[in-house]
Amino acid sequence: MFVLDKGNSIHFYDNFLNDDVVYHALESYWMKIFFMWLDTENINSSDWISPFYKTTFSNGKKMMDGNPIFSAKSRKDGRIIRVIQEDPIDGDVFTSWRNSTADSKGILNELVIVCTLNSHNLEKVKKIIISWIVE
């Protein structure tokens, strides 16, 4: 589904911000890889709802801005994962943080990861997500 080059980029998805088909394939890729990671780590995947965040406008049109490209929420403890994917033209981007916000239903704990898609960043995303889930 993707092609790796010597520069460590996953080229199939590079045009995700400008191509509906590529964008939908990328959303599917993130969802599949997330659930594959859960299965590999023997984490109950049925505990997770994905996608969690609504990514369409009120008229039904997809936002297609990469924020989020992937989201999931734990049924068990309510923690949320949000992955924001940046355009590879911006260079190699990777950062993550945790948000805690309060609403009428209580405190929401969210792990946010912002990255460009390449195999090196995917390994970092996996490590951060899995360690956050099992802590």
C-alpha positions in Angstrom: 0.0 0.0 0.0 2.9 2.3 0.4 6.4 2.7 -1.0 9.5 3.4 1.1 12.5 5.1 -0.4 16.0 5.6 0.9 14.9 8.9 2.4 12.4 7.0 4.7 9.2 8.7 3.2 6.0 7.0 2.6 5.2 8.4 -0.8 1.8 7.0 -1.6 0.2 9.5 0.9 2.3 12.6 0.1 -0.6 14.3 -1.7 -3.2 13.6 1.0 -4.2 17.3 1.4 -5.0 17.7 -2.3 -6.5 14.3 -3.3 -9.8 12.9 -1.8 -8.9 9.3 -2.6 -5.5 9.6 -1.0 -6.9 11.3 2.0 -9.5 8.5 2.6 -6.8 5.9 2.1 -4.6 7.6 4.6 -7.4 7.7 7.2 -7.9 4.0 6.6 -4.2 3.4 6.9 -3.9 5.1 10.3 -6.9 3.2 11.6 -5.6 -0.2 10.4 -2.1 0.4 11.8 -3.5 1.5 15.2 -5.6 -1.6 15.6 -2.7 -3.7 14.3 -0.5 -2.2 17.1 -3.1 -3.0 19.7 -3.3 -6.6 18.5 0.5 -6.9 18.4 0.7 -5.7 22.0 -2.3 -7.9 23.2 -4.4 -4.8 24.0 -8.1 -5.3 23.7 -9.0 -3.4 20.5 -12.8 -3.6 21.2 -12.1 -1.0 24.0 -11.5 1.6 21.4 -13.9 3.7 19.3 -12.4 5.1 16.1 -12.8 7.5 14.6 -13.7 9.6 17.6 -13.7 13.2 16.4 -16.1 14.4 13.7 -14.1 15.4 10.6 -16.9 16.8 8.5 -18.5 20.2 8.2 -22.2 20.6 8.9 -22.9 20.1 5.1 -21.2 16.7 5.2 -18.1 17.7 3.3 -14.8 16.3 4.8 -12.5 18.8 6.4 -9.5 17.1 4.9 -6.9 19.2 6.8 -5.1 16.4 8.6 -6.5 17.5 12.0 -7.1 14.9 13.0 -6.1 12.3 10.4 -6.8 9.7 13.2 -8.6 9.7 16.5 -9.7 7.1 19.0 -11.4 7.1 22.4 -11.1 4.4 25.1 -14.5 3.0 26.2 -12.9 2.0 29.4 -11.3 5.1 30.7 -12.3 7.8 28.2 -8.8 8.7 27.1 -8.5 10.1 23.6 -5.8 9.8 21.0 -5.6 12.4 18.2 -3.0 12.3 15.4 -2.5 15.4 13.3 -0.6 14.8 10.1 1.4 17.5 8.5 2.2 18.0 4.8 5.6 16.4 4.0 6.5 19.6 2.2 7.0 21.1 5.7 9.9 18.7 6.3 10.1 16.1 9.1 7.7 17.2 11.8 7.2 15.4 15.1 5.9 16.6 18.5 3.4 15.3 21.1 1.8 16.4 24.2 -1.1 15.6 26.6 -4.1 17.7 27.1 -6.4 17.6 30.1 -9.6 19.6 29.9 -12.8 19.7 31.9 -16.3 19.7 30.6 -19.7 18.9 31.9 -18.9 15.2 31.8 -15.7 15.4 33.7 -12.0 15.6 32.8 -10.9 14.6 29.3 -7.4 13.3 28.9 -6.1 13.5 25.3 -2.8 12.4 23.8 -2.0 14.6 20.7 0.6 13.7 18.2 1.6 16.0 15.3 3.8 14.4 12.6 4.7 13.9 9.0 4.3 10.3 7.9 7.5 8.4 7.5 8.7 5.0 9.0 10.9 6.7 11.6 7.9 8.8 12.9 5.6 5.8 12.8 7.8 4.0 15.2 7.8 7.0 17.5 4.0 7.3 17.2 3.6 3.6 18.1 5.9 3.8 21.1 4.1 6.9 22.5 0.6 5.5 21.9 1.3 2.1 23.3 3.1 3.4 26.4 0.3 5.9 27.1 -2.4 3.2 26.8 -0.6 0.7 29.1 0.5 3.2 31.8 
